[in-house]
């Protein structure tokens, strides 16, 4: 099956397995042996494809006048879109933007989603077939820290989408050594906190930094769940909300209901003080990753799914 992705990325062509910034979207393209085309250049595509998959960017206004659907249908037998961010994030735009986006959704043959809860949402607001496209890692180039692991990585800044405050509260129970990634939405005064902020780095370097940590905490809103997935591959026990598929399936004994910080607190205390529980959670998540989220499993499942 010939697959093409359309995103806001400025590159054209395939993604090599040794790409240093193998985020989830690039991993999908790589694993599917797909090609990529910038979203505003679809009109330049001359080849024909079995499936075209578009990831609509957060800033949608630049696409209002672009014949997105008609151009996708011109070159693709089937067209699909992939959820970007949380299922509700797009509702922060203007009324025009929201109506435009809903029309795009209704024009698709498939809507791909991150989590079980997202399927229910998109099936509720459209009449379109909805399917899961699991987050994916291409692990060829990963290098890990060889020394003893120490401290906690909290997966998000102090903004609404990441809810970093909650993760910080739980992280402090686990360790006084707290590290966090830097995102474009990080507030300036967050640098005043007792948190070691990793500068924006490519994915390979991020995985190396994460591998230095003993614990992970991600009490954010449900989206792609790459943080929880990355922790699982490394065998880092991660406390998080169970509305994220990569959390509830890969860290089942460390998953709590959305907003249940009380239970997350109790789990943090147990994880810190009970070494046998920590080892159990670490071993379990590595096994679950291999059984359910490895590239091999992704390829097996996607072949069945894409028999359009």
N, C-alpha and C positions, 0 to 999 in steps of 0.2 A: 504494500500500500504506500502510495506517495503522499506525504504529509508536508504542509507548509504552515509556518507560524507567522503571524503578523503582530508585532508589538511596537512600542515606542523606541525600542533599541535602534541604534543607527547603523548596525552592521548587516551585511548580506551574506547568505550562504550557510554552510553547515558549521556545527560547533565541534571542535576536536576534543578528544577525551582528556587531553592534558591542559585544557583551558584553566587558567589560574583562578577565575572567578565563577566557578560552576554553581551558581545559584539554581534554585529549583526550575525556573523557566528554561535556563540553558541545559539543565540535566534532562528535561523532557525532550528538548529538541535533539540532543545528542543521542539519547537512548532510542528514540524513534527514527533515527537516521533522517530527520526532517531537515528542511531548509528554512531559513529565516528571511523575511523581507520587512523593512520598515513599514509601519502601518499606513503612512501617507504615500507610499510608492507602489501600491498594489496595481495601479493602472499600468505600470511598466512591466508587469509579469506576463510572459508569453506562454510559458508552459502550462500544462493541465495537471491537476492534482485530485486525488481521491477525497482528501479532507483538508480544509483550511481552518485554522484555529486562531482566533483573534483574542488578544488580551487588551481590553479597553483601558487606557491610562486613566489615572485619577483626574487629570485635567482634560476634560472632554470637549471644551469649547472649540478647539482647533479642528475638530472632526465634524462639526455641525454641517458644514457645506460640502464635505467630502462624500462621494457616492460609495460609502463603505460596503453596504450589503450587495449592491449590484455588481461592484467590482469583484467581491469575493465569489459571488455566484458565477461570474464570467469565467473564472479560472479553476473553480473547485466544484466537484460533484456534490459534496456535502460541506456545509459550513457550521462552525461551532464557535462558542466563546467560552473563555475561562474566567471564572470569578476572580476579581482583583480585590485584595484586602478582605475585610469583614463583609458579611452579606448586606449590612446596612450602610457601609461607608459612603456609597454613592448618593445617599439621600442627604448628604451635607451640601450638595450642589444646588444650583438654582432650580426653580420649578421646570424651566425649559430643559435643563440638563437631565433632570430625572425622567421627564416624559420621553425625551430623545433616547435615553438609555433603555427604557422599558420597550420602546419600539424596536430597538436593536435586538433585545432579548427575544422578543416575539418573532423576529425574522429568522432566527437560527433553527437549525435542525437538531442541535444538541447544546445544552448548557452544561459545562463541566464545573464541578464544585469541589471544595476542600473537605468538608466535614458532613457527617450524617445530618446534622441540624440544618446545614445549608441546603441540602436536597429538599427538605420539607418546605423551606422558605421559597425557593425558586419554583418548585412545583405548585406552590400556592398562588404566586403572582403571575404565572404564565401557563400556557398550554403546551409547553415544549418538553421534549424528553430531557431529563436531567440525570447525569451520571457523575460518579466520583472519579477524579483524576488525582491519585495520591501524590503527595509530595515525594520527591525522589532525590537520592544522592548518587553521584558518580564518584566512587571512592578511590580511583586509581592514584591520584596525586596527593592524597592526604598524608601529612607528616605529623606525628604526635610527640608531645613532650615526654621525655624518658625518665624524668625525675619524679619524686613523690608529689602527688596531687594535694592541693591545699586551697582553702577558701571556697567561695561560692560565686557563680555567675548568675546574675539576674537578667532575664531576657527582655529588657525593654526600658525605655526612658519614662519620665514622669509626665506623660501626656495621656489623653483619654483612650486612645487606641491601645496603648501598651500597659496602662495602669501600673507604672513602675513603682509607685508608692507601696502598693500591696506586696509586691515581690520583695521590696527593700525590707519591709517589716519582718517578713518570714526569713529573708536572707540573714538578717542580724541575729536571729536565733541560732543559725547554723554556723556562722563565723563572723568575726570582726573584719575579715578580709573580703571585701565585696568588690566585684568587677562587673562592669556593664558595657555593652556595645554603645557606640555613638551613632545616632541616626540624624537625618536631616531635620527632624521635628524636636530634637532635644532642646529643652529650655536652657537659656544661658546660665541662670543661677543654679542649675543642677550641678555645675562644676564646683560649687561651694560645699557639696556634700562629701562625706567620707567614703567616696566611691572612686575606684580606679577606672576611668573611662578609656576604653580602647579606641583609638582613632579609627576613622572609617578605613577598613582594610579589605583586600580581596578575600574571597571565600576560603582559599587554602590557608591564608594567614589567620583568618578567624578560627578555623578548626584547630590550628596549632595553639592559639591562645586559650580556646575553650578546653583543650585537653589538659591544661595545667590545673583545672579546678576539680574539686572533690564533689561539689554539689551543684545542682541547677534549680532555679526557681523561675517559673513563668506563669504568673497569675494575670495574664492579659486577655484581651478579647479574642474570640476564635477566628483564626485566618488559616494560613498555610501550615502553621505548626512546624516550621523548619527548626526552630530552636529545640523543641522537644525531640525531634527526629535526630538532630545532630548529637544531642546528649546521649540518646539511646545507642547510636553507633559506637560512641566512645565508652559506653558502660557507666555513664554518669547518672546517678539517680536524680530525677527531676520531679519536683512538686508542681502541679498545675491543675487547671480546670478540665473537667471531663467532657466539655463540649468540643474539645479539640481532638480529632481522631488520633493524631500521633501521640497524644498524651494518654488517652484512655486505653488505647490498645498496646502501647509500648511501656507505659509506666502505670499499670493498673492499680497497684497498691499504694501509689502516691497521688492518685487523682481524687479531686474533690469537686462538689457541685459549684457552679458559678457563684461567686460571692461568699462561699463558705471558708472564710479566712480562719475561723476558729478551728476547723478540722485540719486545715493546712498547718496551723501553728502546732497542733498536737503531733502531726506527722513529722514536722521538723525536729521537735524535741526527741522523738523516737529515733529518727534517722541519725541524729548526732550522738545519742547516748548508747544506742544498741548496735554494736559493730556487726553482729551477725545479721541483723536486719539490713544494714547497709550493704553488706556483701551479697545477700540474697537479692536485693533490688538491683544491684549492679549486674550480677550474673543473669538475672531474669530478663532485663531489658536488652542485653546483647543477644540473647537467644531469640527474643521476640522480633527484634530487628531483622535478624537473618531469616526468620520464618515468614515474616509478613511484609517487610519493607525493603528487602534487598532488591537490587536491580534485576536479578533473575526472576523474582516473583512479580515485579512490575511488568516485565516483558511478557510473562505468561498471561497475566490478567489483561493487559492492554490489547493483546492479539485477539482475545475473545471479545473484548468490548468493542473493538473497531471493525468487527465484521458487519459493516454497514450495508 
